[in-house]
């Protein structure tokens, strides 16, 4: 009985590329796989046919031979070997096919002498707004790991070295087939390292590292903001088998300030203004983030919420070569309290003397409300 053409079996054109072959085979393999068709002999036979076709056509040399000689290329001691080429499903095992389809066949053994970089560390550092303004030098203590001096980080005793794990063949992972799926998990013997140490170092017990508390000098630049990240190269955890250490990342957190608020390089300050100064105008002194004072000219008739800008009294601009932001003062006009009897009388006399022109916003609001009320009552 003559065999069906392999291209027809997969349902592809003879010019199909590797991706086209794989896509066609994947659909058919999932459709006819025995696990999906228990007890169906026809489906099992079809699955073997498409597996045989894909096994031949996915190989460039076998495909070239098939294109020239057809099925005879793999019969009677052809390219398939002495017993007649394809030997059913076993010659293209489902695990191999799964690897071809999903890319799980590329595991590499690890070099026993190979090293790997250590993990990075994070340190949260809280500073004041004044520290962020001026910059500062800070000492921090961090618990970390360093390379073992005895074994130079290899984890192996003197005169020995790690060897490839025999359970996973040095790959670090083991695979098992569960029905239609291939399950991959970390090797239980080497914990995913791909290497085992038969004679561990007596100092670090095979880890290649030891714990140590480090004290580091950190320079906080002027102008840092909330969340600024400072990297200290090589101050992270020690690498595996003598590999380079990771980095230490310091994240800046700035404390709440009772007077100043910050937005980038601009500093905001809400300043109480005496009613008389707000009314008549004048000059007041305000504190700055640098610990000094600055004078602000208050214009006549200043209302609550009005802002005054002082150039160059804000925060340093990080990495700007000396640039400095501004300071913004927001007026909060203060209503007099704890008045004496005489002060109250003077204030009442003042109120009687004033007309609508003195409080245009207040009288304007009342007029608008009156118009609205009249509209509603008509």
RAGI-V300043 format. One record per helix or strand. SS is the DSSP state (H for helix, E for strand). FROM is the first residue (numbers start at 1). TO is the last residue. If there is no record, write none. Layout:
ss:SS from:FROM to:TO
ss:SS from:FROM to:TO
This chain:
ss:H from:6 to:10
ss:H from:18 to:32
ss:H from:34 to:36
ss:H from:41 to:57
ss:H from:60 to:74
ss:H from:88 to:92
ss:H from:94 to:102
ss:E from:116 to:116
ss:E from:121 to:127
ss:H from:129 to:134
ss:E from:136 to:147
ss:E from:156 to:156
ss:E from:163 to:164
ss:E from:173 to:178
ss:E from:181 to:186
ss:E from:195 to:196
ss:E from:200 to:200
ss:E from:209 to:220
ss:E from:229 to:232
ss:E from:240 to:240
ss:E from:248 to:254
ss:E from:260 to:263
ss:E from:266 to:274
ss:H from:275 to:280
ss:E from:282 to:287
ss:E from:293 to:298
ss:E from:307 to:310
ss:E from:316 to:316
ss:E from:324 to:324
ss:E from:327 to:334
ss:H from:341 to:353
ss:H from:356 to:377
